[in-house]
Amino acid sequence: MVSKDQALGGVICAVCVIVGVLYTIGLFGFGIPYLGVPLGTSTRLGWTIEEWLIFIPVYIAFIAIMAIGAWIGWTMATTPPPKPIEEITSEIEEKKEEVPPPPKPEEETKPPEAAPPEPTEEKKPERKKRT
């Protein structure tokens, strides 16, 4: 069974892919036969360099945004839904009941270890006072 989030993710992914494909077809004018333009012909074959300098970066940015949207949709569609909160809290309560509290540790009977010697401070020679 597909959860609501997974279905929404599938829709987001599909819409982003379809919009990206349609934008590519529309921008580069591959032609759509049922609109009266034969496939493979274009009215935009004579783009100038100024048009290319605008169209290509915008195209790349738009397709990148659509790719990110499709990736988010794919991730939503393929990620399993989380457990309900009630189930998580019941599992936590069961674990608390199963595990007894740890016993208090008794004081260790080991003899105290010798402390490392403290470092001695070096005395600096005193300066003579001027009189």
Stockholm file with secondary structure:
# STOCKHOLM 1.0

chainA/1-131         MVSKDQALGGVICAVCVIVGVLYTIGLFGFGIPYLGVPLGTSTRLGWTIEEWLIFIPVYIAFIAIMAIGAWIGWTMATTPPPKPIEEITSEIEEKKEEVPPPPKPEEETKPPEAAPPEPTEEKKPERKKRT
#=GR chainA/1-131 SS CCCHHHHHHHHHHHHHHHHHHHHHHHHHTCCCGGGTCCTTCCSCTTCCHHHHHHHHHHHHHHHHHHHHHHHHHHHHHHSCCCCCHHHHHHHHHHHHHHSCCCCCCCCCCCCCCCCCCCCCCCCCCCCCCCC
#=GC SS_cons         CCCHHHHHHHHHHHHHHHHHHHHHHHHHTCCCGGGTCCTTCCSCTTCCHHHHHHHHHHHHHHHHHHHHHHHHHHHHHHSCCCCCHHHHHHHHHHHHHHSCCCCCCCCCCCCCCCCCCCCCCCCCCCCCCCC
//
